[in-house]
Amino acid sequence: MKLELERQSFLKAWQTAEKSASTKSPKDIISAILVKADENNNVTLEATDLKSSVKCRAAGVRVIEPGEAVLSINIFGNLLKKITEKNIILEVNQERGLLIAGKNKARFAIFNVDDFPKLPDSGQAELICEIMNADLIRLINEGTAASSQPQDFPKYLGTCLFRTSMGDSNEIKSVSTDGKRLALSKMLLNNVQKVQDLMLPSAALKELSKMLVTSNAEDTVKILSDNSVAWFALPEIEYSIRLIDSTFPNYERILNNETRTTLRISRDKLLTVIDRIDIIARTTPAHIMALLLEANGELVITARAPEAGTTREFLDAGIDGDNMQIGFNVSYFEDGLRALGSGDIVIEFSHEEGQCRMTRSEDNNFLYMLMPARLSMQDTIADDEIGDFAPSQENYNQENQDDNNSSQEQPQESQENNNPENNNPDENHEPVY
């Protein structure tokens, strides 16, 4: 095989393919990419980690001699990235590869083509649906938000369920759960061909999402399956994932609409505050923060670590319903906020030990549900810290000014109220915790 490569164009396809390869062992053939070149100037790259695989067409190539070669990511791939010449020559025989860049040359070892795994063929797979690239990216990013790290048991912990339905409206859903939280994303589709459940590893889906970002947002993605593998096919890329042979929990039975308290707030402002709260919360074993919600009042968020410190922040928000004090794992709460995207959001609380539901205010296409964490005494402000978290002097002065303005007809009483000896801010502002 002999190819003339326009380095930058070929590198783009190479980097897409290497996302599906394994780089754990430099001597393992799955840490390499199979390059196929035919007489019609078509060049295809194939890569796999045995759980997922990708086939993509490479641009910027002139085929001088057709053939096949398995090239190492760690050797050829790194040479390709570090060479600065615009055009290079790749020449491969049965034993060695040769890379020519201007006057510079590099010889390198290659793998045996016959040892490369045979990738799944979508020729006999059935079309499940067609979806726009940008919509699929959203479905993946939202639907995998509640997935835990892959584990052996139960298998669903590291997975995301894709479910299509047909009827009054054609729909596709993606859902993940780890028992403590749940993420559910959905959208209507015009082209659903088959009702199907596809249980897929979340890690592979997240890699697919990264690949899709490099493609046109309006490209159509075909989702196919043969009941053991799912394929996601774009014009220049075909990505396949092996299905997980397990049963996904019946998540619909745990969803309910019970709501005692509702919080309406800007997602970006809340996320900014929680990022600061996390500085203290992350030093605790349980990673806990406490939320205090008071109807028609402010949202108060506190994190306390006995050895690190205490932080407490106030946020303007729309709060309706019952007053409530409730705790959450900061990381889990933050995952939901990030998946929601920017804009105004609605957070509904059922009770202190019941599910919390996050949605966007403008639509109901995404739901993030989270179970609260039990608060202990060490998660709230201790008695010896109350003074530090009393109202600030600025607030105290503003309150006295308001009292003065409202009592102009009673000068003697106003004078007494403005006497520092007769005022103790803590007497009128009882500690929350």
Secondary structure by P-SEA (a helix, b strand, c coil): cccccccaaaaaaaaaaacccccccccccccbbbbbbccccbbbbbbbccccbbbbbbccccccccbbbbbbccaaaaaaaaccccbbbbbbcccbbbbbcccbbbbbccccccccccccccccccccccccaaaaaaaaaaaaccccccccccccccbbbbbbbbccccbbbbbcccccbbbbbbbbbccccccccccccaaaaaaaaaaaaaccccbbbbbbbcccbbbbbcccbbbbbbbbccccccccccccccccccccccaaaaaaaaaaaaccccccccbbbbbbbcccbbbbbbbbbcccbbbbbbbbcccccccccccccaaaaaaaaaaaccccbbbbbccccbbbbbbbcccccbbbbbbbccccccccccccccccccccaaaaaaaaaaaaaaccccaaaaaaaaccccccccccccccc
